[in-house]
Amino acid sequence: MTSMKGAKRWLIAGIILAIVASQFSGSINRYDLGILIDIGINIILAVSLNLINGHTGQFSLGHAGFMAVGGYSAAKFTLVVAPLVPESMQPLLFLVALLLGGLFAAIAGLAVGIPSLRLHGDYLAIVTLGFGEIIRVIAQNTEAVGAASGLTGIPKDTTLGWTFALAAVTVYVVAALVNSTYGRGFIAVSDDEVAASSMGINPVRYKVTAFVIGAFFAGIAGGLYAHHKTFLSPTGFDFFKSIDIVVMVILGGMGRTAGVIIAAILLTLLPEFLRSFADYRMIIYSLLIIGLMIARPQGLFTFGKRKGAAA
Amino acid sequence: MDWFLQQLINGLALGSIYALIALGYTMVYGVLRFINFAHSDVLMLGAFSAYFLAPAVEKILPLPSIAGALIVVLLSAMICAGIGMLIEFLAYRPLRSRPKLTVLITAIGVSLFIEFTCQHPAVLGADTKPFPKLLTENDLHFGGLVIGSNDLVIVGTTLVLLASLWFVVQRTKIGTAMRAVSFNQQAAALMGININRIISFTFGLGSALAAVAGILYAIKAPGIDPLMGVQPGLRAFVAAVLGGIGNLPGAALGGLILGLVETYAGGTPGLSNYRDGIAFAILILILLFKPAGLLGKATVEKV
């Protein structure tokens, strides 16, 4: 278990890595650079989902929905505002766009968190799934974000440095939060909601907090994704994208930050190596889920025991 | 007025299909307390069973005909009952004593496994296939109203199956055992009920209903493909929650309501584009105001 100090070490290591990476990013070829950025984005997504699914034990299937909210709002902001401000302001503008995306996603997280306060496990899973679908349907029907044909021409602002730095911040915030006195409540809620509430912890508040923070970072990841791919389409944020992120969390071990990061890296690289087996990717994923749940529900990259760790 | 009645008929037909699927979710939830995500894929497999069986049956009995259709439906239902029991045995039974979340995740895994295995070019392929004609289609005209004979078949089949299911659950020995297992698994086991057998039977029965629903759905749909079960499956699940999950009449009621709402919304300009989102909007609203569903009873969780 990472201590508070450990979390800070991660942050510093991550930021240093980001600075070094941004120095070298010029000499990396475009393909590798793209994959490295994908890894950073997936780490943000997986670690933020881990706060909801792993640490708080609220099974969410709608992370792609939050990502979509963040991605679309950040991209739309950039497209509208970027032509109006001078060139020198662009990096700042990009940061504002990302924050705005995160903020919108956080609001969406609040909207999902509130109905979730009366739900457990599988009900919540369905509500979040439904929420993701609603977002997709809205994006598909809103002309302002390109409707079904998607949003194009987003400036390519996402750099390796920003991605890694933000991934480091995400890891730090989630780790520091969970290890704080306040954050112990997340784990208490995950272990036993009823027992937690009888100890004076308000599970609803923790669940909603987890949703809002998790969604915020998913929104940031969405913004990075939008400015990385320069194109957004509603189909890119469907149920299967959410499943991708869920598999990272399950494989890494729910509630285990380091494991989830390893899984995010591995599952971003794996499809690249298995390009010729693309037809088998989701079959392998699904077998991985079933196999892990039956043989090793605590995840592949978890060593040592977390007390009371269930699923 | 004609528009209103016409949508009512379409909505009832669609709602009956949702009701049939919802029964499967609700039955499994009743005995095992988890959402069988793979239910919607069993529905798809039911439609594909019929797709492959129809040419074989045609050699013996003419198609389209009532007898031929009946044989195809019956055989498909039996195949799917077997598949449902197999899924339970391989994927869910080893997890019987684990946390619910583990089982739920496994169910999602099973669902994805079926969907993507079937989408693989070597299995069924991802393309849409035309569904064979099982029954002759006639349009009945009442004034300005058009009622397709298929719609009548769908509603009729659903009514018959609902009644038979009610009979099985309420009036037979195995139905009593199902209710006992649903009420309290441990106590039921102590009374000498073979839990494994009852759960297996529940999966079989639910999957058979899903197969019939899949065929009915395919009759109305332009074609079938490996992902055809996803949308009706999700909606049927919403229907089950709407009616109160674990509650059989609730599932039927929820299915009908959802089918009607969706048809009316689909026929209303401006709303029709949002059709796919409506079911979930209803779900979120119902869970906000009546989390136990329309016919469900609120329960309090104890430590």
Interface residues (C-beta under 8 A of the other chain):
Chain A: G57 F59 L61 P115 R118 L119 H120 G121 D122 Y123 A125 I126 V127 L129 G130 F131 E133 I134 V137 I138 Q140 N141 D192 E193 V194 A195 S198 F239 I243 V246 I250 D279 Y280 M282 I283 Y285 S286 L287 L288 I289 I290 M293 I294 P297 A310 A311
Chain B: F34 I35 A91 P94 L95 R98 P99 K100 L101 T102 V103 L104 I105 T106 I108 G109 V110 S111 L112 F113 E115 F116 T117 H120 P121 V230 L234 F237 V238 V241 N273 Y274 D276 G277 A279 F280 A281 L283 I284 L287 L288 P291 E301 K302 V303
